[in-house]
Amino acid sequence: MKRYDLRGLGADFDRRMLEILASQESGSVTIFLFEVGDFSSIQRSADLVKEQGCTLINSLKFNEVDWTIVVQK
């Protein structure tokens, strides 16, 4: 299990998340941490995970501005 901090990318974390998911082996579990602005990024991340054929295991608010999702490929 690896954790990737995408907070430095702000709302533009999608491309990097795709790159990471594409490089993961089947069955691997990945944790992503990203910033939440207007909460649309939460739905975008869930849609992106689904489009990649992965499973969203967990999604939760980490603190006031950060969100964590756990994904299995």
C-alpha positions in Angstrom: 0.0 0.0 0.0 1.4 3.4 -1.0 0.2 6.9 -0.1 0.4 9.8 -2.6 0.0 13.4 -1.5 -1.6 15.3 -4.3 -2.4 18.4 -2.2 0.2 20.5 -4.0 -1.7 20.1 -7.2 -4.8 21.8 -5.9 -7.9 21.0 -8.0 -5.7 19.8 -10.9 -4.8 16.4 -9.4 -6.7 14.3 -11.9 -3.9 13.7 -14.4 -1.4 12.7 -11.7 -4.0 10.3 -10.1 -4.6 8.7 -13.5 -0.8 8.2 -14.0 -0.5 6.6 -10.6 -3.4 4.3 -11.1 -2.2 3.2 -14.5 1.2 2.3 -13.0 -0.3 0.2 -10.2 -0.5 -3.6 -10.3 -3.8 -5.4 -10.2 -5.0 -5.9 -6.6 -2.8 -3.1 -5.2 -4.2 -0.6 -2.7 -3.4 3.1 -3.0 -4.2 6.0 -0.7 -4.6 9.5 -2.3 -4.6 12.7 -0.3 -5.9 15.8 -2.1 -7.4 19.3 -1.4 -11.1 19.9 -1.4 -12.3 23.2 -2.6 -16.0 23.1 -3.6 -16.4 19.4 -3.1 -16.7 18.7 -6.8 -13.2 17.2 -6.7 -14.6 14.4 -4.5 -17.1 13.3 -7.1 -14.5 13.7 -9.8 -12.1 11.4 -8.0 -14.9 8.8 -7.5 -15.8 9.0 -11.2 -12.1 8.7 -12.2 -11.6 5.6 -10.0 -14.7 4.0 -11.5 -13.7 4.8 -15.1 -10.3 3.1 -14.5 -12.1 -0.1 -13.4 -10.8 0.3 -9.8 -12.7 0.1 -6.5 -13.2 3.0 -4.2 -12.7 1.4 -0.8 -12.9 4.5 1.4 -13.4 8.2 1.1 -13.2 10.5 4.1 -12.5 14.0 5.2 -9.0 14.2 6.6 -9.3 17.7 8.1 -10.9 21.0 7.1 -9.4 21.2 3.6 -8.0 17.7 2.8 -9.7 14.5 1.6 -8.4 11.0 1.6 -9.5 8.2 -0.7 -8.4 4.5 -0.7 -8.5 2.7 -4.0 -7.9 -0.9 -5.0 -7.0 -1.6 -8.6 
